[in-house]
Amino acid sequence: MNKTVAVLGLAVYASYLVYRTLFTINTHALGFSLLVYCAEVHGFFSLFFYFFQTWEQRGRVVPAPPDDVSVDVFITTYNEDVDLLRQTVRAAMAMDYLHTTYILDDGRRPEVKTLAEELGCRYVTRATNEHAKAGNWNNAFRQTSGALIATFDADHVPRADFLTRTLGFFRDPKVALVQVPQRYHNVDSLQHRVNWKFRRMYTEQDVFFNLVCPGKDHWNAAFFCGTGAVLRREALEKRGGLETGSITEDMHTSLVLHGDGWKSVYLDELLVTGLAPMDFASFQAQRLRWAEGNLKIVRSINPITYPGLTLPQRICYGASMYHWTVGAPKLIFYLAPPWILFTGSYPIANFGPTFLYVYGAFLASLVISYKVLSRGSGRLIMDELFNMATAFTLNQAVKRMIFGRGRPSTFVVTDKRGGKTRSVKEVLPHYALVAFSLLALEWSVLSLWFGVVDDRFGIALAAFWTVYNLVLMSFVIEMALRPVQKRQACRLTAALPVSVPGLTLTSEPEVGMTANLSAAGCELLWPRPLPVRSTWPLSIALGAHVFECRGEVTAAFRRRKGAWFAHGVRFVGLEQEETDFLNDALFNMIVPRLFDQLSQPSLISRGWRRIVKQFTTDYTRSRRSLVSVPVRLEFAHVSFVTMMHDISATGFGVIIPGPVPVGASVTMTVLGAKPWSVDASVARCQAMPASLPTFQTWLAGLQVDRTTQASIHERVLKVAA
Amino acid sequence: MSFRQFVIVVAVLGCLEVAVFDWRFHDLVYLTRPVTVLAHESVERFVPQAEHALSRPTLTRARLETIAQTARTRNDHGLAIRALARLAQEYPSDGSVHLRLADALREVGRIEEAERAYRQAIAATERGRR
């Protein structure tokens, strides 16, 4: 079905272009008309490349890793925080499978050398920074001998099973590269949108990593993305490591490897998570580097003519480069409606209802084919928003590719630790576009009012597109000017029970919960307000572990979450070991749980599945809503405080630190300002995602007596956060 | 630039734009007034504005009608005929425009042209009926 829709979508687009060519080129405003026409032709090729790359998705079966292969792990760093680097190095060293970990420090920092000595990994540095990241990598490449090399950026924390899941592919002697997707755990970043109600997360790179990469893999054209990959030394030895001819050494190297006849693999599994840029300036700097690097590759190594590539590989690489030229056509589409309002000249000849019907049909086919081929990943409005956010940056990259930038391209390390200032400079072109659009609207109102023009239909249509673009642009500006993130450590959404030893409320100890957590602090939800600057001994339940520390209340927020008072808490006096333990818990328990919670299919997919289920199965599980309520469970004379995870029409899901047999009776006490208890039985028990066994938890489905369900639901929802 | 500064800048630009619009289309702005008001304006004021408007390559029907009606009210037949001729040229299928043009031509004694305009009015009306 997907392929049929793709072909039909392209056929409709081609027909539309033929119609535009034959009947709608406006000779009275030829330049303007041709500009818009060219932008539409660009869109056709974009769609063709997208459909080609997503034509078929390759799912991979993971082979067992080879028994005796030497593996080196490279962690490249330049100026990143040592605390950030520490967790990456520790996670890399803790990976299953025998390997040697190297810190590749281009910053020549003594504290990083000390870190390497403390953790027991190797430290590699060099006297210069020639060729930036690729040069750094190649320097280590020359000094090491591992047959396979796993590579990570300083902020990309691998899971323990990263190597065991990826090395098996190297059983095929022609495989030179295994790449896994880049996921980002700072879900409050600029490029994330989280809908907790529907448990969905949108990331700006979803389409690339969920669709395009598996699609490229089908054509043996998956490429190295700079981090979260394993490379074969033998494949790189011929050229002395990574290619250094561009600032996007990853794609350049992949192209050369494919040209040499090597294979690549894309494994679509969550095996490493990193940090996405937190502010608009860092985001734009990253996109400019990617765009400039990818476009400039054409100068040194043209995928159309480079020997050794297959035709699909040429198309896939061409598509990757073509993607970065989308800025110019987008800008034409943003400027065309206000230009119509200002001048009254149209890019379309015979602009009237007939054109509108044709355009409407074309637009509908475009949206439907994109949605179908996106398989639930693409979100048109969000994609359009980010296109608008990056349009000017991409144009700058194209300009640099064509005219050069007057000095050699430099590798700019993306800042992942939050903005230092609001990103006003980067958003000035958007401001200008907003001003231009507003003035065009005003001009059109004046023109209509004073009888300069009387084409109400055309003006209304142009005004509609102008307002649509204005709304999107205002979101882009809001994105750029959102309050600066000042926290140094990334806070992860995590509901964990917290108690203060000794504090009791009626007969139960007073219990609160975290709303989010980092190794430096948390947002604490407590049943009553706590005084600011007071310090409390806190016990945080992390699966089977209880983490004890002292927390200082730094802020008491006005907002309340359900029946809970929110507080900002900073952990004080933590030893390095305690910080490491917290980080381990965050990356091995909270992060996998977070991605699992937010991986629900799209609303359309869910609706369709529900309809299908109505006809194909006798039993469907009732819908679950996420809730956060601390509860005490008593089971076989064991009592522990934990969290309720979800609520449904038939019962509750509760997180427990160990498995419980199905059918067992438990007593659940819902904690809060007024604790109360209910008897329940375990209906199901399943392991929750975790990347280390020590942080494994289970989700127990509890069923209560049907006659009391309704009242219990209401009581739970009253105290849920 | 803060949001507040941006709003101020856009507001200033908006005011400037109004001024530019008034300078660029002062004749059309003037002709927005009702015909009854324009009919009592002085010749020195009305005629140059109407002439300027008629010299524009494109003019909306509403403004042409204003000029034609005002000119007829003021017994300025020459101006009225030029406005109606332009209307007839831009809306050839509208029989009433040709009829009004014919009447205006007849009133100033340009009988042959009036007759031609009457014929066009009849033809346009018949085409409309068909």
Interface residues (C-beta under 8 A of the other chain):
Chain A: V424 L428 Y431 V434 A435 L438 L439 E442 W443 L446 S447 W449 F450 G451 V452 V453 D454 I477 L481
Chain B: M1 F3 F6 V9 V10 L13 G14 E17 V18 F21 F25 L28 V29 L31 T32 T60 R61 A62 R63
